Amino acid sequence: MQGFSSPEEWSKLDNPLEAVVQKSSQDVIVSAYQNAMEKLIASKINIKLKKKTGETFDASVIMVPVAYQGYLFALHYISSIC
């Protein structure tokens, strides 16, 4: 969806948040992540994401906290908004 060839390519970015989330949406997604990890609150947000090329697109993100074997994860379900 965002043009990266693998999770490894994405993980090598100096600032992954800045690379894939438009600046105007960064506070929104960080807040949703904090709510998931600290308060176990799921959310659905609409944000602007960036492709590897720098092109932006509107996306809907459902973020769900999940506990597994003593670890807490925030699953992200991302879909583009046409």
C-alpha positions as CSV (number, residue, x, y, z in Angstrom):
1,M,0.0,0.0,0.0
2,Q,2.8,2.4,0.8
3,G,5.4,1.0,-1.6
4,F,7.9,-0.6,0.7
5,S,9.2,-4.0,-0.5
6,S,9.4,-5.6,3.0
7,P,9.0,-4.9,6.7
8,E,12.8,-4.9,6.9
9,E,13.0,-2.0,4.4
10,W,10.5,0.0,6.5
11,S,12.3,-0.8,9.7
12,K,15.6,0.7,8.5
13,L,14.1,4.2,8.1
14,D,15.5,6.8,10.5
15,N,12.1,8.0,11.5
16,P,9.4,5.6,10.3
17,L,6.5,7.7,11.7
18,E,7.6,10.8,9.8
19,A,8.3,8.7,6.7
20,V,4.8,7.1,6.4
21,V,2.4,9.5,8.2
22,Q,1.8,13.0,7.1
23,K,2.8,15.6,9.7
24,S,-0.8,16.8,10.2
25,S,-1.9,13.2,11.2
26,Q,1.0,12.3,13.4
27,D,-0.5,13.5,16.7
28,V,-3.7,11.6,15.9
29,I,-2.1,8.3,15.3
30,V,0.3,8.6,18.3
31,S,-2.7,9.4,20.6
32,A,-4.6,6.4,19.3
33,Y,-1.5,4.2,19.9
34,Q,-1.0,5.5,23.4
35,N,-4.7,4.8,24.2
36,A,-4.4,1.3,22.9
37,M,-1.2,0.5,24.8
38,E,-1.9,2.4,28.1
39,K,-5.7,2.3,28.4
40,L,-6.6,-0.8,26.2
41,I,-8.9,1.4,24.1
42,A,-9.5,0.5,20.5
43,S,-10.1,3.3,18.0
44,K,-10.9,4.0,14.4
45,I,-9.2,7.1,12.9
46,N,-9.0,8.8,9.5
47,I,-5.5,10.0,8.7
48,K,-3.2,10.9,5.8
49,L,-0.5,8.4,5.0
50,K,2.5,8.8,2.8
51,K,3.8,6.4,0.2
52,K,7.5,5.7,-0.3
53,T,7.4,8.2,-3.2
54,G,6.1,11.0,-0.9
55,E,2.6,10.9,-2.4
56,T,-0.1,11.1,0.2
57,F,-3.4,9.3,0.5
58,D,-6.4,9.2,2.9
59,A,-6.6,6.1,5.1
60,S,-8.8,4.6,7.7
61,V,-7.0,2.9,10.6
62,I,-8.6,0.6,13.1
63,M,-6.2,0.1,16.0
64,V,-6.9,-2.7,18.5
65,P,-5.0,-3.6,21.6
66,V,-4.3,-7.3,22.0
67,A,-2.6,-9.1,24.9
68,Y,-0.7,-12.3,24.1
69,Q,1.5,-14.4,26.4
70,G,2.1,-11.4,28.6
71,Y,2.9,-9.0,25.8
72,L,0.7,-6.1,24.6
73,F,0.4,-5.3,20.9
74,A,-1.6,-2.7,19.0
75,L,-2.9,-4.3,15.8
76,H,-3.4,-1.8,12.9
77,Y,-5.9,-2.5,10.2
78,I,-5.3,0.0,7.4
79,S,-7.4,0.7,4.4
80,S,-7.2,3.5,1.9
81,I,-10.2,5.8,1.5
82,C,-11.2,6.3,-2.1
